[in-house]
């Protein structure tokens, strides 16, 4: 597939996923972005347009020693970090927004890490 075709497919997928997922203050939307090296997640309350919590591999509170591990293990740790932040705020449920990415690999590992830490989807 050409890069233009891939971009169109990803944009269409993101629009389709985003039309079905909506976050609130009680159940925020976990939005995932991944680059080649890093992975980012933020909990968004779409009603107010606020970001309630965020975690990534470039955060100050992220253990940089883990970055030498496999990317899937790192993504799982990021999921646990955001889950811990939300649980500390008293939020135990969220909606998972995979965006333009397939639920596979690092995106799936992030979701599993958040679930292991106690967050419910």
Secondary structure, DSSP 8 states (H G I E B T S, - for coil): --HHHHHHHHHHHHHHHHHH----SSEEEEEEEE-SS-EEEEEEETTTTEEEEEEETTSTTS-GGGGGS-HHHHHHHHHHHHHHHHHHTT--EEEEE-TTS-SSTHHHHHHHHHHHTT-B-
